[in-house]
Amino acid sequence: MLSMLVRLYLTVAGLLLCSILMVQQVFPYLFPDQYSASARHEFVGELTLLRDRLQGASGAELSLRLAELNRQTPGRYNLVSSARLAALPARVREDLQASGTSSDHVSSEHHHIYLRLSGGEIVEIGYTENDFPIRYIAYLTVFAMVLLGLMIWLQPHWRDLERLRETAAQFGDGDLGARARLRGGSSIRQLCAYFNNMADQIGRLIQSQRDMVNAASHELRTPITRLEFGLANLADTLDDRVARARVHALRCDVEELDLLVGELLTLGMLERNGAAPSLEPVQLAAFLRASTGVSAEELRIRSTQIEWAISPSLEVDVEPRTLRRAFSNLMRNAVRYADHTIRVGAEIDGEDWLLVVEDDGVGIPAEDRRRVFEPFYRLDRSRDRATGGFGLGLSIVRQVVERHGGAVHVEASALGGARFVARLPRRPGLWPGRQRGEGEDELDHSFHIQ
């Protein structure tokens, strides 16, 4: 807003200055007759007295009288020579011939008035507007008044625009109930009405989508549990090895479906501004080692090792259950694509701390690095669910990091694969106005069921 006011003021002040300079410097040449008549009218008294004083004088007598006059005002009166008269503008010579007087604006400060005597001599009256400090103080006063007028006029608009900006920021941060509330006479009232209508439409669409996903996920839980129970009982009653293998494959599919439902519930609860984060100080090295979500047996089968680079004394404030979920998602992603090595590091960076998880796998193309955090987005080489997952894990990572007031991105790793870097504040500020909602228990449950 301040930059807008500065630009508006500079534009108005610049145009005002240009107009003043144009009036002073250009108008005398655009309207010479009017300015000449005005000058002669202003000096009509002095010209009359001067004509009477010099009447009948010529030659040395005329020069003597001019010298006497110049004792009072040095350099004001001068006799114009024939060569100087020939050099005057044609307009001035024509005026002298017609009316006996004329004027010439040498500059905005310097002016000349010419008087033709009865003997044909031309007397020049030169004067300078010596008002240098007062004139520029007047200009500064004008510009200050313009600034004051702009500030008075812009103040209500500024206030209303600032309220609209804050509302838009709240809406963009996920507060779907944020609406602009302005006074009835606001000049941007119609704009706010359009914004509120748009926010209502977007809020209804997003809330409807979230409600549908959450409801479908909840409704799927019961039949999935029944399927798991039924398949487990069926496997116990079968003696045929082939049939048992098919039942086992079906149970794996049901477990995969249960995992998907759990991730959908987790993502839905993180996107819903319901659960209030509960921050706790943790010893980061021990906390992360216990939160990998990857067993030693799985690492052994995949011939993968984890390299740790975290100071044992590093302590930060986090929400343990959500950060545990985000870190385990990063680790499972790294284990899925790593060839042999995963490196985990954490370090202090000013008021923030960095969590880094990288691997020596195939990496992520530069054009896909921003989209991998979108829900259900999976790379082309990861379409197989056996290796590619559902495309929700990294989206949950982004939601958790942003929940802590941080940001996450992916880049190329020195190991050859992908390098995920999460920047989080050491003392994160909580989301304003968040209250413990009805979905918090479900959020806790969704972290434990998988």
Buried (B, 14 or more C-beta within 10 A) or exposed (E): EEEEBEEBBEEBBEEBEEEEEEEBEEBBEEEBEEBBBEBBEEBEEBBEEBBEEBEEBEEEEBEEBBEEBEEEEEEBBBBBEEEEBEEBEEBBBEBBEEEBBBBBBEEBBEBBBBBBBEEEBBBBBBBEEEEEEEBEEEEEEBBEEBBEEBEEEBEBBBBBBEBBEEBBEBBEEEBBEBBBEBEEEBEBBEBBEEBBEEBEEEBEEEEEEBEEBBEEBBEBBEEBEEBBEBBEEBBEEEEEEEEBEEBEEBBEEBBBBBBBBBBBBBBBBBBBBBBBBEBEEBBBBEBBEEBBBBEEEEBEEBEBEBEEEBEEEBBBBBBBBBBBBBBBBBBBBBBBBBBEBBBBBBEEEEEBBBBBBBBBBBBBEEEBBEEBBEBEBBBEEBEEEEEBBBBBBBBBBBBBBBBBBBEBBBBBBEBBBBBBBBBBBBEBEBBEEBEEBEBBEBBEBBBEEB
